[in-house]
Amino acid sequence: MGERLASLDVREFTTLKALRERLVQIVEEFAVWSPKSRERTAGSPFYFCSSKIIVLPRQQLAANLAEFVAGLKQVSVHSIHYHFIEARLRRKLESNDFSIWLARDLGMEQEAERLNRIDIYTSTLDGVRRKIIQILQSAVN
């Protein structure tokens, strides 16, 4: 079950409801396959948490690719998470805020698609930032 849960790619989901339903499905399928697992007592309890996102607008804007790359270098990883990862659920999209802006406002469809293919599971948020910047800088050169 752990392997199946770990293999979930949250980028495939555009709503929390759909993600929750898939998680429940995996757990229920495992319980059918291994009925005794329902009776096992955990070594320690799992504590469910909730979170609230607080968005604080910055006075930083980007009107072109150079300003966008400069901004990416300055913003916190929380901004990267908000616009690159959380945006898919917030906006119910199969993309992220960065790719949408690049394609829509700068006509950079190929780069937008390359950003969408960045694997968020094999990198830290700083690593994601570096990959985004690398893709965009290579587009200019």
C-alpha positions as a Markdown table, in Angstrom:
| # | Residue | x | y | z |
|---|---|---|---|---|
| 1 | Met | 0.0 | 0.0 | 0.0 |
| 2 | Gly | 2.9 | 2.3 | 0.8 |
| 3 | Glu | 4.3 | 1.9 | -2.6 |
| 4 | Arg | 1.0 | 2.7 | -4.3 |
| 5 | Leu | 0.5 | 5.7 | -2.1 |
| 6 | Ala | 4.0 | 6.9 | -2.8 |
| 7 | Ser | 3.6 | 6.5 | -6.5 |
| 8 | Leu | 0.7 | 8.9 | -6.7 |
| 9 | Asp | 1.5 | 12.0 | -8.8 |
| 10 | Val | -0.5 | 14.9 | -7.3 |
| 11 | Arg | 0.0 | 16.7 | -10.6 |
| 12 | Glu | -2.6 | 14.4 | -12.1 |
| 13 | Phe | -5.3 | 15.7 | -9.9 |
| 14 | Thr | -7.1 | 19.1 | -10.3 |
| 15 | Thr | -9.2 | 18.9 | -7.1 |
| 16 | Leu | -8.6 | 17.8 | -3.6 |
| 17 | Lys | -11.8 | 15.8 | -3.8 |
| 18 | Ala | -10.4 | 13.7 | -6.6 |
| 19 | Leu | -7.1 | 13.2 | -4.8 |
| 20 | Arg | -8.9 | 12.2 | -1.6 |
| 21 | Glu | -11.1 | 9.7 | -3.5 |
| 22 | Arg | -8.0 | 8.1 | -5.0 |
| 23 | Leu | -6.3 | 7.8 | -1.6 |
| 24 | Val | -9.4 | 6.2 | -0.1 |
| 25 | Gln | -9.6 | 3.8 | -3.1 |
| 26 | Ile | -6.0 | 2.7 | -2.6 |
| 27 | Val | -6.5 | 2.1 | 1.2 |
| 28 | Glu | -9.8 | 0.3 | 0.6 |
| 29 | Glu | -8.3 | -2.0 | -2.1 |
| 30 | Phe | -5.5 | -2.9 | 0.2 |
| 31 | Ala | -7.9 | -3.7 | 3.0 |
| 32 | Val | -9.7 | -6.1 | 0.7 |
| 33 | Trp | -6.5 | -7.7 | -0.3 |
| 34 | Ser | -5.2 | -7.9 | 3.3 |
| 35 | Pro | -8.2 | -8.0 | 5.6 |
| 36 | Lys | -6.1 | -8.5 | 8.7 |
| 37 | Ser | -4.5 | -5.1 | 8.1 |
| 38 | Arg | -7.7 | -3.5 | 9.4 |
| 39 | Glu | -7.1 | -5.0 | 12.8 |
| 40 | Arg | -3.4 | -3.9 | 13.2 |
| 41 | Thr | -2.6 | -1.3 | 15.8 |
| 42 | Ala | -0.1 | 1.3 | 14.7 |
| 43 | Gly | 3.0 | 1.8 | 16.7 |
| 44 | Ser | 2.1 | 5.5 | 17.0 |
| 45 | Pro | -1.0 | 7.4 | 16.0 |
| 46 | Phe | -1.3 | 9.4 | 12.8 |
| 47 | Tyr | -2.3 | 13.0 | 13.5 |
| 48 | Phe | -4.3 | 14.6 | 10.7 |
| 49 | Cys | -3.6 | 18.3 | 10.2 |
| 50 | Ser | -5.2 | 21.0 | 8.3 |
| 51 | Ser | -3.6 | 24.1 | 6.8 |
| 52 | Lys | -4.6 | 27.5 | 5.5 |
| 53 | Ile | -2.7 | 29.3 | 2.8 |
| 54 | Ile | -2.2 | 33.0 | 3.4 |
| 55 | Val | -1.3 | 34.8 | 0.3 |
| 56 | Leu | 0.8 | 38.0 | 0.6 |
| 57 | Pro | 1.2 | 39.9 | -2.6 |
| 58 | Arg | 4.6 | 41.2 | -3.3 |
| 59 | Gln | 5.4 | 44.6 | -4.9 |
| 60 | Gln | 7.5 | 42.6 | -7.5 |
| 61 | Leu | 6.2 | 42.4 | -11.1 |
| 62 | Ala | 7.5 | 40.8 | -14.2 |
| 63 | Ala | 6.7 | 42.3 | -17.6 |
| 64 | Asn | 9.1 | 40.2 | -19.6 |
| 65 | Leu | 11.2 | 37.1 | -19.4 |
| 66 | Ala | 14.3 | 38.8 | -18.0 |
| 67 | Glu | 12.2 | 40.3 | -15.1 |
| 68 | Phe | 10.5 | 37.0 | -14.6 |
| 69 | Val | 13.8 | 35.1 | -14.2 |
| 70 | Ala | 15.2 | 37.9 | -11.9 |
| 71 | Gly | 12.0 | 37.6 | -9.8 |
| 72 | Leu | 12.3 | 33.8 | -9.6 |
| 73 | Lys | 15.8 | 34.2 | -8.2 |
| 74 | Gln | 14.5 | 36.6 | -5.4 |
| 75 | Val | 11.2 | 35.1 | -4.3 |
| 76 | Ser | 11.0 | 32.6 | -1.4 |
| 77 | Val | 10.4 | 28.9 | -2.0 |
| 78 | His | 6.9 | 29.5 | -0.6 |
| 79 | Ser | 6.1 | 31.5 | -3.7 |
| 80 | Ile | 7.5 | 28.8 | -5.9 |
| 81 | His | 5.3 | 26.3 | -4.1 |
| 82 | Tyr | 2.2 | 28.5 | -4.4 |
| 83 | His | 2.6 | 29.3 | -8.2 |
| 84 | Phe | 4.1 | 26.0 | -9.3 |
| 85 | Ile | 2.6 | 23.2 | -7.2 |
| 86 | Glu | -0.5 | 24.5 | -5.3 |
| 87 | Ala | -1.8 | 26.4 | -8.4 |
| 88 | Arg | -2.9 | 23.1 | -10.0 |
| 89 | Leu | -5.4 | 22.5 | -7.2 |
| 90 | Arg | -6.3 | 26.1 | -6.5 |
| 91 | Arg | -7.1 | 26.8 | -10.1 |
| 92 | Lys | -8.3 | 23.3 | -11.0 |
| 93 | Leu | -5.8 | 23.2 | -13.8 |
| 94 | Glu | -3.4 | 20.6 | -15.2 |
| 95 | Ser | -0.7 | 23.3 | -15.3 |
| 96 | Asn | 0.9 | 25.9 | -13.1 |
| 97 | Asp | 0.8 | 29.7 | -12.9 |
| 98 | Phe | 4.3 | 30.0 | -14.5 |
| 99 | Ser | 3.5 | 27.9 | -17.5 |
| 100 | Ile | 0.2 | 29.6 | -18.1 |
| 101 | Trp | 1.8 | 33.0 | -18.1 |
| 102 | Leu | 4.7 | 32.0 | -20.3 |
| 103 | Ala | 2.4 | 30.4 | -22.9 |
| 104 | Arg | -0.4 | 33.0 | -22.8 |
| 105 | Asp | 1.5 | 36.3 | -22.4 |
| 106 | Leu | 4.9 | 35.5 | -23.8 |
| 107 | Gly | 4.0 | 32.9 | -26.5 |
| 108 | Met | 6.5 | 30.5 | -25.0 |
| 109 | Glu | 4.5 | 27.3 | -25.4 |
| 110 | Gln | 7.5 | 24.9 | -25.6 |
| 111 | Glu | 9.1 | 26.3 | -22.4 |
| 112 | Ala | 5.7 | 26.2 | -20.6 |
| 113 | Glu | 5.4 | 22.5 | -21.5 |
| 114 | Arg | 9.0 | 21.9 | -20.3 |
| 115 | Leu | 8.2 | 23.5 | -17.0 |
| 116 | Asn | 5.1 | 21.2 | -16.7 |
| 117 | Arg | 7.3 | 18.2 | -17.0 |
| 118 | Ile | 9.6 | 19.1 | -14.1 |
| 119 | Asp | 9.4 | 16.3 | -11.5 |
| 120 | Ile | 8.5 | 17.9 | -8.2 |
| 121 | Tyr | 9.2 | 14.6 | -6.4 |
| 122 | Thr | 12.9 | 14.3 | -7.2 |
| 123 | Ser | 13.9 | 17.8 | -6.2 |
| 124 | Thr | 13.6 | 20.3 | -3.5 |
| 125 | Leu | 11.8 | 23.6 | -4.1 |
| 126 | Asp | 15.2 | 25.3 | -4.6 |
| 127 | Gly | 16.0 | 22.6 | -7.1 |
| 128 | Val | 12.6 | 23.2 | -8.9 |
| 129 | Arg | 13.5 | 26.9 | -9.0 |
| 130 | Arg | 16.9 | 26.1 | -10.5 |
| 131 | Lys | 15.3 | 23.9 | -13.2 |
| 132 | Ile | 12.8 | 26.6 | -14.1 |
| 133 | Ile | 15.5 | 29.2 | -14.4 |
| 134 | Gln | 17.7 | 26.8 | -16.4 |
| 135 | Ile | 14.9 | 26.1 | -18.9 |
| 136 | Leu | 14.1 | 29.8 | -19.3 |
| 137 | Gln | 17.7 | 30.9 | -19.6 |
| 138 | Ser | 18.3 | 28.2 | -22.3 |
| 139 | Ala | 15.3 | 29.5 | -24.2 |
| 140 | Val | 16.9 | 32.9 | -24.5 |
| 141 | Asn | 20.4 | 31.6 | -25.6 |
